[in-house]
Amino acid sequence: MNSLERVQAAFDGTRVDTVPVHHIGFSSSVASALLGREAYVGGGIQQWREAVALWQGEEAHQEFLERSFRDAIDVALLCDHDIIRAGYWRYNVKPTRRVDEYTFLYEYGDEEDWRVLRYDPGSEQCHIFDYKPKGEITLERLEEQVAAREKAAEGYHPQEDDFAFEIRAQRLLGHERAIRVGGVGIGIPHETAWLEATALRPDLVARLLDAQVEIAERNVRFLAPLGFRYFFGGSDLASNDGPMYSPRVFHELVLPRLRRVSDVCHQYGAYHLFASDGNLWPIAEDLFGRSGVDGYYEIDRRAGMDLRKLRQRFPRLTLLGNISSHTVHMGTKEEVVAETLSCLEEAKECGGVIVGCSNYFVPHTPVDNVLAVLETIRQYR
């Protein structure tokens, strides 16, 4: 089997020659240690790098794009991924002012619409925020946000430039490996005002989700004919204690929209994958059963999301991950090896499992622990 066939078998629930592998993501520091050079992958660090490149000019930005694509592909191939992640975080807006080494200003439109990007090198994360705080978010402001989202969705027509890395990877490697693509995320924002709106103005939440679905459907219709079959979506909606909003809200507002995205994926012979950290058991029947979702990633072992339990309860659901990034970051080498072996054993026993880190090799993770994961998989997959 090649990687493409192996991944397809995992989704079909048929026998594989070796356990398929996909680590959801890499911080720049971990990928740099693995590749032996500064790696242009990661989260907020990539947004800051793009801001720096755009500030320096078109040639620097083109170099940023090329390095970002090359490094994402190289780290995936180094780790023998069966599913390739070709792109990491972006912020493709040229700054108008550089405040200091780690801070950029975006002075577009009226002053109340200006934005600030501030990077924290210790965490590799960016904070992008309003130049002038807007104060409390009211229901009236939520109405304005929804209207803007609806207008954007109505005028949205995906182009190749919107998915340049993924399309390039599909053309380069899609004959032998699965290429993941996004563009189908559905979820209620984490802000307090939106969570309150689930009780006070569910109609606003429904309109917001409908705008997200419109964009997702257009993305699937555009990308599936280009060969993409694995659409990675989802939305973080839970902690270790459970979902941020009630199962009733999920059932009434989120479930029917997820079903629409699953349906359009299935119309094109594609698969809809959902990601969230945390304990999802209170909404599991809706999320993993009634929604039509085909795959679940960022499986949070520490929050009680157990591979065997998931496989027994949802035999048609393909599972990605379950090696805890916390264990790899904080555990001993022996603990890392034991957890990796456990996932491999469960994958072989249960089938329909793609093993990998859930969900991200975080900054300052000991490289020996990461190498222990990779070597254990190489030997025992």
Order of alpha helices (4+ residues) and beta strands (2+ residues): alpha-alpha-alpha-alpha-beta-beta-beta-beta-beta-alpha-alpha-beta-alpha-alpha-beta-beta-beta-alpha-beta-beta-alpha-beta-beta-alpha-alpha-beta-beta-alpha
